[in-house]
């Protein structure tokens, strides 16, 4: 499947075959694709908790306020932030040339050190990119998916044994859909969501709408 086809096909499916299981190879394919998503300075400041055990999914279902896709989908992936990744340069610069390491290490610490809001923002960016890779790969494998932010993060952290440095920022469910997604509720028109060269200029030709 071409990338544009996968993007067009991907929808947030809510209903899944609770009996369907993914193979280990399918799970590895999904997570390997997620791991290829870009991160700032190659920090890889996200961690994936993959859930296939039905008992754990049932507990997550309750923590996600009864959203049935969490219970029924073959796979639930909790995509967490890694809030101290910036301090662990040995992990993600281990194959970098010495000159790059010497340049990046002090720069990373200076850029992120002590900036909790920036670290949280950066983790959210990384989690979002990884989650999109997961869902598009699911489409190419013929599976449905759905991202969720509707859950109690404290309860999810307790269920999955997450520490304070790995907050759950998103859940992504993947499996065999049994009902199509609802019709789209209305995509914004191109001119409503795209500006050219500066905010408010909606014309590709370069003319400015409204004066």
C-alpha positions as CSV (number, residue, x, y, z in Angstrom):
1,X,0.0,0.0,0.0
2,X,1.3,3.4,-0.9
3,X,1.8,6.0,1.9
4,X,-1.0,8.2,0.6
5,X,-3.4,5.2,0.5
6,X,-2.5,4.3,4.1
7,X,-3.2,7.9,5.2
8,X,-6.5,8.0,3.4
9,X,-7.5,4.5,4.7
10,X,-6.6,5.2,8.3
11,X,-9.7,6.0,10.5
12,X,-10.3,5.7,14.2
13,X,-12.2,2.4,14.4
14,X,-14.1,1.8,17.7
15,X,-15.3,-1.8,17.3
16,X,-12.9,-4.9,17.2
17,X,-13.0,-8.6,17.0
18,X,-12.1,-9.6,20.6
19,X,-10.9,-13.1,19.5
20,X,-8.4,-12.0,16.9
21,X,-4.7,-12.1,17.9
22,X,-1.7,-10.5,16.3
23,X,1.4,-12.6,15.6
24,X,4.7,-11.8,17.3
25,X,6.1,-10.8,13.9
26,X,3.2,-8.4,13.3
27,X,3.8,-6.8,16.7
28,X,7.5,-6.5,16.0
29,X,6.7,-4.9,12.6
30,X,4.4,-2.3,14.2
31,X,6.8,-1.4,17.0
32,X,9.9,-1.3,14.7
33,X,8.0,1.2,12.5
34,X,7.1,3.3,15.6
35,X,10.7,3.3,16.7
36,X,11.7,4.9,13.4
37,X,9.7,8.0,14.1
38,X,12.0,11.1,14.4
39,X,13.0,12.6,17.7
40,X,14.9,15.7,18.6
41,X,18.7,15.0,18.8
42,X,17.8,11.3,18.3
43,X,16.8,11.3,22.0
44,X,14.1,8.6,21.4
45,X,12.3,10.1,24.3
46,X,9.4,7.7,24.3
47,X,8.8,4.2,25.5
48,X,6.2,1.7,24.3
49,X,4.3,-0.7,26.6
50,X,2.7,-3.4,24.5
51,X,-0.4,-5.1,26.1
52,X,-1.8,-8.3,24.8
53,X,-2.9,-9.9,28.0
54,X,-6.7,-9.8,28.4
55,X,-6.7,-9.3,32.1
56,X,-4.5,-6.2,31.7
57,X,-6.6,-4.9,28.8
58,X,-9.7,-5.3,31.0
59,X,-8.1,-3.2,33.7
60,X,-7.1,-0.6,31.1
61,X,-10.6,-0.7,29.8
62,X,-11.9,0.5,33.2
63,X,-9.1,3.1,33.4
64,X,-10.2,4.3,29.9
65,X,-13.7,5.0,31.1
66,X,-15.2,1.9,29.5
67,X,-14.1,2.5,25.9
68,X,-14.7,-1.0,24.5
69,X,-11.9,-0.8,21.9
70,X,-9.4,-1.0,24.7
71,X,-10.9,-4.3,25.9
72,X,-11.5,-5.8,22.5
73,X,-8.6,-4.8,20.2
74,X,-5.8,-7.4,19.8
75,X,-3.2,-4.9,20.9
76,X,-3.0,-1.9,23.2
77,X,0.2,0.2,23.0
78,X,0.7,2.7,25.8
79,X,3.1,5.3,24.3
80,X,4.8,7.0,27.2
81,X,7.1,9.9,27.4
82,X,10.7,9.4,28.6
83,X,11.2,12.6,30.6
84,X,14.9,12.0,31.4
85,X,16.1,10.9,28.0
86,X,18.1,14.1,27.6
87,X,20.3,13.0,30.4
88,X,21.1,9.6,28.8
89,X,23.2,10.6,25.8
90,X,25.3,7.4,26.0
91,X,22.2,5.5,24.9
92,X,21.2,7.4,21.8
93,X,24.6,8.8,20.7
94,X,26.5,5.6,21.1
95,X,27.1,5.3,17.3
96,X,27.7,9.0,16.7
97,X,31.2,10.1,15.7
98,X,33.2,11.6,18.6
99,X,33.0,15.1,17.1
100,X,29.2,14.8,17.0
101,X,29.0,13.6,20.6
102,X,31.3,16.4,21.8
103,X,29.1,18.9,20.1
104,X,25.7,17.4,21.0
105,X,26.1,16.4,24.6
106,X,26.6,19.9,26.1
107,X,24.0,21.3,23.7
108,X,21.3,18.9,24.7
109,X,21.9,19.4,28.4
110,X,21.8,23.2,28.0
111,X,18.8,23.2,25.8
112,X,16.6,20.8,27.9
113,X,18.1,20.9,31.4
114,X,15.7,22.1,34.1
115,X,13.0,22.9,31.5
116,X,10.1,20.7,32.5
117,X,7.6,22.2,30.2
118,X,9.9,21.9,27.2
119,X,10.6,18.3,28.1
120,X,6.9,17.5,28.3
121,X,6.3,19.3,25.0
122,X,9.1,17.4,23.4
123,X,7.8,14.1,24.7
124,X,4.3,14.9,23.3
125,X,5.8,15.6,19.9
126,X,7.8,12.4,19.9
127,X,4.8,10.3,21.1
128,X,2.6,11.8,18.4
129,X,5.0,11.0,15.6
130,X,5.5,7.5,16.9
131,X,1.8,6.9,17.3
132,X,1.2,8.0,13.7
133,X,3.8,5.5,12.5
134,X,2.0,2.8,14.4
135,X,-1.3,3.5,12.9
136,X,-0.1,3.9,9.3
137,X,1.8,0.6,9.6
138,X,-1.4,-1.0,11.0
139,X,-3.2,0.2,7.9
140,X,-0.6,-1.3,5.6
141,X,-1.0,-4.7,7.4
142,X,-4.7,-4.6,7.0
143,X,-5.6,-3.7,10.6
144,X,-7.7,-1.0,12.1
145,X,-6.5,1.4,14.8
146,X,-7.6,4.1,17.2
147,X,-5.6,6.6,19.3
148,X,-6.9,7.5,22.7
149,X,-6.2,10.2,25.2
150,X,-9.4,9.5,27.2
151,X,-8.0,7.7,30.2
152,X,-7.0,8.2,33.8
153,X,-3.2,8.5,33.6
154,X,-2.6,7.7,37.2
155,X,-4.6,4.5,36.9
156,X,-2.9,3.5,33.7
157,X,0.5,4.2,35.3
158,X,-0.5,2.0,38.2
159,X,-1.7,-0.9,36.0
160,X,1.4,-0.8,33.8
161,X,3.9,-0.2,36.5
162,X,5.1,3.1,35.0
163,X,7.4,5.3,37.0
164,X,7.1,9.1,37.2
165,X,9.6,9.6,34.4
166,X,7.4,7.7,31.9
167,X,3.9,9.3,31.9
168,X,1.3,7.6,29.6
169,X,0.6,10.3,26.9
170,X,-1.4,8.2,24.5
171,X,-3.0,4.8,24.0
172,X,-3.1,3.2,20.6
173,X,-5.3,0.2,20.0
174,X,-4.8,-2.1,16.9
175,X,-6.7,-5.0,15.8
176,X,-9.3,-6.5,13.4
177,X,-12.1,-4.0,13.0
178,X,-15.7,-5.4,12.9
179,X,-17.5,-2.2,12.1
180,X,-16.3,0.7,9.9
181,X,-15.5,4.1,11.4
182,X,-18.2,6.6,11.8
183,X,-18.6,9.0,8.8
184,X,-16.3,12.0,9.1
185,X,-17.9,14.8,11.0
186,X,-16.5,17.4,8.7
187,X,-13.0,18.1,7.4
188,X,-12.0,21.8,7.4
189,X,-11.5,23.2,3.9
190,X,-8.0,23.8,2.7
191,X,-8.3,27.6,3.1
192,X,-9.4,27.1,6.7
193,X,-6.4,25.2,7.9
194,X,-3.5,26.3,5.6
195,X,-1.7,29.6,5.4
196,X,1.0,30.4,2.8
197,X,4.1,32.4,3.7
198,X,2.3,34.1,6.7
199,X,-0.7,33.5,8.9
200,X,-3.9,34.4,7.2
201,X,-2.7,34.2,3.6
202,X,-4.7,31.4,2.2
203,X,-4.0,31.7,-1.4
204,X,-1.4,29.5,-3.0
205,X,-0.9,32.2,-5.7
206,X,0.5,34.5,-3.1
207,X,-2.3,37.0,-2.9
208,X,-3.7,37.8,0.6
209,X,-7.3,37.1,1.3
210,X,-9.2,40.0,3.0
211,X,-6.7,42.8,2.1
